[in-house]
Structure formats: C-alpha cells, structure tokens
Amino acid sequence: MTLRTALFAAVSLAAIAGSAQAQTASAPDDTAVEQVVVTGTRTAGRTRLDTIAPVDVITNQALARQGSGAELAQALSNLTPAIDFPRPAITDGTDHVRPATLRGLAPDQTLVLINGMRGHVGALVNINGSIGRGSTAFDLNSIPTVAVDRVEVLRDGASAQYGADAIAGVINLRLREARSGGGATINWGNYDTKVKTARGTRDANDGMTLSVSGWQGLPLGPEGFLTVSAEYVNRHPTNRSDYVNLASAPNYGRPIVLGRYGDPKLESKALYLNAGVPVNEIWSIYGYGGYQHRDTEAAATARTYNNPNNVIAVYPGGFLPIIATKIDDYNLAGGIKGELGGFTTDLGVTYGKNSLEYTIKNTINSTFGAASPRNFKAGGLDYDQFLVNLNVTKGYDLGLVEPTNLAFGLEYRKETFQVHQGEPASYTKGPLPGAPLSQGFGGFRPSNEVDVERNNVSAYVDLEGKLTERLSFDAAARYEDYSDFGSKVTGKLAARFDIDEALAIRGAISSGVKSPALQQQYFSYTATNNVATPTGSILVESGTFTVNSPIAIALGAKPLKPEKSINFSAGIVFRTGAFELTADAYRIEIEDRIVLSENLPNPSTPAATAAVINALLAPYGVSAARFFLNGVETTTMGVDIVGRYRLDTEAAGRFDMTLAANFNGTDVTKTPGLPSITSVSQPPFLFDRGNVKTYEQGTPERKFVFNTDWSLGNFGATVKATYYDSVLVPNNNPALDYETGHRTVVDAEGRYKLGPAGLALGVNNLFDQYPRETPALINSPSGSIGFPSYSPFGFNGRFVYARVSYNW
C-alpha cells in the first residue's frame, strides 16, 4: 500500500462515516475519553481531538500493561506506531543507552520534555553501526514508568513552539500528581524461546527480569501535593549469538556459543518526586526531582582462542570482553506560576546531568602479555544542562468568536560536555606486538579529554485562536542564538477547520532547526593498531576525530552548522459516538543533516583516492579517520492513522479497541560533497551506500498495531497484534545486504482484581517470532551476531511474565 493510497483510504472512511453521522444525528457518547492536553497548544482546556496538530495521549495504565515492567521507550514503541525502538547489541555504549526514533528520523530530532520543560540529552554519542548512528539523544529509559502519569506525543514539527531539535515532534512526559493514595507493583518475567541461528538451533531460558515499583501521594498543606515514586529493576542478560565457525576455530571440536548477543545485564534504582503548593489564591510553586543509577554489562565481540590479539596463556579457550557502565542521571526543577498584571506567568529553572563511566572486564591488552590486567577503567563522559524558562500567556478580545490566546517567553540554556581519560594500560602499548588497548573497548586517551560549554538564548511568540466558529489557527515564531554558531529563526503556521461536529480537517507548515550537539562537535575516540610495513611493524591510529582537528581539516572537515527543516502536514479528525479516527500525512525536508562520515580510507574508497588520503594522513601517524559533517539532505513522507472504538455491553463487558498505522519512507536526496583532495572522479565515499540505505530502509516503512482491552467486573484482558514491515540491514557491498523479514508479533495479558489487589499473567511475542538470522557468510568466526540489531521488535523471542499490584 502506498502512502497516497493510505491517506485516501483514511479520508474516504472518515467522509463516509461523517455522512452517516450527519444523517443519524447521533448524540456524542459519554463513554468517549476527552483527554485534556498541554502539548502542541498553550490554550488551556484543549482536548486530544480538538488540537490543531496531532497529539497522542498514553496513560500510565497503558504503559504498565506492556509486560516489560522496566523500559519506557519499549512501551511507547508498542503503543505508538510512529515510534521505533530497536535493541542493538555489540555497539559499545549504545547497548546501554538505546535510542528511539519518531517518524523514521534521527533520535535527536525529537525533543523530550518533562512536565513541559526541556529535558537533557545523554552524554553518549552513538558512533557505531546502529539506528541513530551519529546522534545524541534523550534517554527515555532514564525515567521510571511508575513516575509517569501520562505521555503526550506531538507528531508535528514544533521547533518554533518548543525550541531546537523538535523537527520530528515532541514527547512530553507528565509526572504523577497526587496528594493521597498510592500503589506498589512487582513484575517478574523471563524469556522462554527457541533460538534458530544460521549455524544451529537451541532452546533459551534467560533474561529474568524483576522490577519492584511504588508511588505514594502526600499532602503538602491544605491543597498542595508531593508524589514520591521509586523503582528497582534487576534484569539478567539474554544471549542470541550464533555458534562458532568450526572451520575457523577447529580446536573447539564441537558446536559452542562463545559470544553473548542480546540485552545487557542491568540493575537500576530510581527515585522521583513531583510537588506543587499554592502560595495564595493566585500564585503557586512547583518542582520535581529525580535520580536514576544504572549498572549494566554488555558483551563485545567474542575472541576465539586463535584470535591474533589473544594471549593463549591467559585465555586458552578465547575470551568474551564485557563492557560495563555506570550511568547516573539527575533531574531537578522548580518554579513559580500565577497571574501578574493580567498575564498568566510561569518562571521555571531546571538542571539535568548524565554521566557514563566505562569499565572493561574479562579482557586483555595483549601487548603486555600475561602481565596485562584483566579489567580496565576506560574513562567516561559527562553532560549537563542548566535552563531558565519564562512563559507568559493572556487571552485578548480581538473581536473574534472567542478571545485569542497570546503566548510568549524567553529561555536561557547552558550546556557542558566532558570526556575523561581511562587508565593508561587501557590505551598504551606494552613490549609485545598486538593491538595496544583493552580488547572490546579501548580507553579514552589524554588526547580525547575535553571540557567545553556553550549557552543559548531564545525567545518565542505564539498566537492561537479562532477566526470563526469553525476555523482555528496557530502562528508561532522563535529566535535562537547560540554562543558557538550564531542565530536562527523558525516559524509555524497551522489551521483547523471543523466541517461539522463530527469531521475536521487540519494542516500545518513549519520550519525547524537542530543545533549541533556539543558531543558531535568535540567527541573523539582513537584506537591504535599494529600494522606491518616493508620496514617493520608500526603503530597507527584510527578513529573519530573532532571537526577542528588537523586530521579532519586535512580531509575537508568544516565547522558544523545547524540542520534545517521544512515540515508540511495535513490531516483529518473524525468522531461519532464512541468511534474516533485521525489521519495525518506529513512531508519533512531536512538540509545539512549532521552525520558521521565513513572511515577514510575504507574498502569502498577508490584506490586513487585512498592513495591521496593516506598521503594526507601520513604526517599525523594515522591510517584512517572519520568525523562529523553536514551535507546530507533527506525527504521523509508518511501517514499516521489512529482509529479508536469503545463498545459497552451488559453481558460481555467493555471493549476498547485501537487500530493504528504508520506509513513512512525516507529518500536521501543529497550526500556530502567530496573534499578537494583529488581531481579524480569519485563516488560519494564520505557517506557511503550502507549509511544511505540505513536512512532509507533501516526503519519500517509500515507498522500496524491492533489493540483490544476488555473488562468485565473484576476480570480484564489485553490482546495486541503488531505488524512490522521488513527493514534492510545494509552494507557498502550490496551482495552482503539482508533483510529482517515481515513479522507480526502478538502479545496477550489476562488480569484479575480482588479489591485493591490485582494479578496479571501475560506473554509478549506469543508465537516466538524472530527476525531473519544473520547469514553465516557475513558473521564473525566467533558467531557473535546472531540476528540483525536493526530489527524493530528486537530478537529475544517469547517473554512470559506475571504482575502483582496493590493500590491504596
């Protein structure tokens, strides 16, 4: 089905239903949920179906029924077809901080808010072969699900309304607000699956997950509230590696699984507080604070016994390097709001910080031989953000059908980014030949250390109202000024026309901007390799270099500049009785996308160009380099369709049914121009075929979700079927491409309430679906990678779980 066909079908369905509704003049059904939203509008009292732009509202109850008991990003992906959350493995830090995408765009092209205030991104920049390569994004899994009351997902460009990075849309996490009551929940689950890899089949029973969470509402004075939420999660690792290639390592003598490919081992603790207290009848103060600590352990590629960087005396059977991280995430905010001179005023301050420290275990620096340490402190990353935000609104009578809402505000933001070096043994050369670094992940070097900061000042104005009873409008503009690359202006125009009480059409055009992250400008990471030459072995460096480094400049790097976008959208809203339907088409054109270049030279680099590059790199003692750059242009087109229906029956109970779909496609229309290093005609080697195809075919072009919630008395059940389109796992050599395959994943849960207590039993991926296995031809000798990390539903198989809850 094409995007045009999908939109035509949705519009036709709404028109037919609208005609029937007009003829029967049925009254609105009081069972329809009219959820008031605060995202995408600054006019108080707007409901989800009355907004000019499309907004999804996902409740805590829906999040809690996803069976994982831990990951917010996974739950959102299950419930919102426009969100994709792959679970990569063997991608270094990205194993531990997995990014989500909205509408197939980069993870950092979606702005995440907490209680309407900009959240901070993570310290990690994704530099390896995963969806979101080159991005630095907000870590959705740093927020415990128990602390969230609801999530509002604005599926429209909103840079003019909320600030840079909101190219794809906005995810607003609204924390719990309660002055009484509470609850506690225990989730337990385990994978029970049959693993069919290219070299063999086995049963797996792993990934045991235990989560304990609770919340309590407390009164602050006669009207204030303090809500405390806490969560503990303990998850064992999963392993979906293939078997070792015995032709490459015959001494094993039998099929063995040496690698560990799957979810990392995880233990996390989180505590969140959200509070609000009236000072008087006009003013109130508010604030929230949260802290999460995560200890995780993921595996790198396994080393067989005959790996040239193994030390047989230490690891006679080979070894499996473990990359362990300690991640600390902080959020703190406070403010005051009320009325000043007839203006509703909100002044808030937030601070957020994310830290990631690496420890490499069960590994070795082979250049020190048997004297090498087995564990290494490899250094770490820190990022923090300080923000002051002023928002002012007031309704003005301009002689229209109702007062027009004027909103304006100012924002100041300061960011810092740091890289800390590891212990010397993690990156230095000993007396023996080999790779002079801790295997699996070499430590950060003194040359990688950085401590940088920048600030940003922005101002916006937003005018929203009605020109007639049926015609609503919204106009917004924003000015942003950065200390490191100057100023930008974005704007948005949106309108909605209500044809009648049942049917409305809406549309918008907006410009967007995404600033280069500090991490993209200043992150560097270098590995040292031992390379044979006619005159003997020499040490050469290769890795990621900053755009202002001599190496990158020699290859044509230039200072990064912001990404620019134009977003067009058009859609319909239809509702009659207990049925509702929204369909929204979009087109997002992005210029100057910030990407991570290929390693230069690489196997795809033509020989003539490689010779020129090697000559340029020779004075710096390196054999390959990569860096961040602008220059990719893309066009993304798609349609989001969401239909809901509630059926109430006396005998069979209530059924809440949702059918949602996302059709999405991206075309890379331009790749970076070649640096002026050779006059020979060359293909676009800075952003090669593998990266182009990842943008175009790395996320599903079609995703459908059908969900039914049933309740009758104390009993309830949920059945959900999700169809995932096949995605491509590309390579610069087309002969090595393969696909994940089309799959439908079915989840089911049954529930029983006994007074304040509740019990749920469920299974995710009921029929044990997997993506296609990684072909043996392109797997490593150790068989570490069993399945494609691009799979939009993961590769762990069937998960069974139980949940016990108690509310008071």
Secondary structure, 3 states (H helix, E strand, C coil): CCHHHHHHHHHHHHHHHHHHHHHHCCCCCCCCCCCECCCCCCCCCCECCCCCCCEEEEEHHHHHCCCCCCCHHHHHHHHCCCEECCCCCCCHHHHCCCCCEECCCCHHHEEEEECCEECCCCCCCCCCCCCCCCCCCCCHHHCCHHHEEEEEEECCCCHHHHCCCCCCEEEEEEECCCCCCEEEEEEEEEEEEEEEECCEEEEEEEEEEEEEEEEEEEEECCCEEEEEEEEEEEECCCCCCCCCCCCCCHHHCCCCCCCCCCCCEEEEEEEEEEEEEECCCCCEEEEEEEEEEEEEEEECCCECCCCCCCCCCCCCCCECCEEEEEEEEEEEEEEEEEEECCEEEEEEEEEEEEEEEEEEECCCCHHHHHHCCCCEEEEEEEEEEEEEEEEEEEEECCCCCCCEEEEEEEEEEEEEEEEECCCHHHCCCCCCCCCCCCCCCCCCCHHHCEEEEEEEEEEEEEEEEECCCCEEEEEEEEEEEECCCEEEEEEEEEEEEECCCCEEEEEEEEEEEECCCHHHHHCCEEEEEEEEECCEEEEEEEEECCCCCHHHHHCCCCCCCCEEEEEEEEEEEEEECCEEEEEEEEEEEEEEEEEECCCECCCCCCHHHHHHHHHHHHHHCEEEEECEEEEEEEEEEEEEEEEEEEEEECCCEEEEEEEEEEEEEEEEEECCCCCCCCCCCCCCCCCCHHHHHHHHHCCCCEEEEEEEEEEECCEEEEEEEEEECCCEECCCCHHHCEECCCEEEEEEEEEEEECCEEEEEEEECCCCCCCCCCCHHHCCCCCCCCCCCCCCCCCCCCEEEEEEEEEC
